[in-house]
Amino acid sequence: MDATAQVAALYAAYQDRAWERAAALLHPDAAVDLPATGEQLTGKDSVMAFQVEYPEPWGEMRVRQVVGGPQEAAAQVEVAAPDGQLFGMAAFWRQQDGLLRSGTEYWITVGGDTVPQTRRTWRAGAGPA
């Protein structure tokens, strides 16, 4: 399976809470960096423990797109939390030995940042404000 299919399958398995299915896609030495929080998950067991132990209900995860090729892929993912908050994530993965080996996930809270006063405000569909 190429990296794009594996990445799509990984996040679908996370959404389904299908932990064995997700683990089967990860290299034993899988590593995931989460720059927003400074967390680093090292080893498939740590990556899976992070997912399994994440507090429920965390919401509905939807893969918006996956692009890449045989050994590298990037994904755009959304999570709609039960409280109505929306989170976005850009993930970048590389394969090793046919499994997902190294990933970086950049998480944001959609609408959670303010526009710096040093630049004009641009809003979707409205142009500069």
Protein Blocks (a to p, Z undefined) as FASTA:
>chain_A
ZZklmmmmmmmmmmnopaklmmmmpcfkbccddfknopacehjklmmmmmmmpccdebjc
ddfbdcddfkbccdddddddfkopacddddddddeehiafbdcdddddehkaccdfkbcc
ddehklpZZ
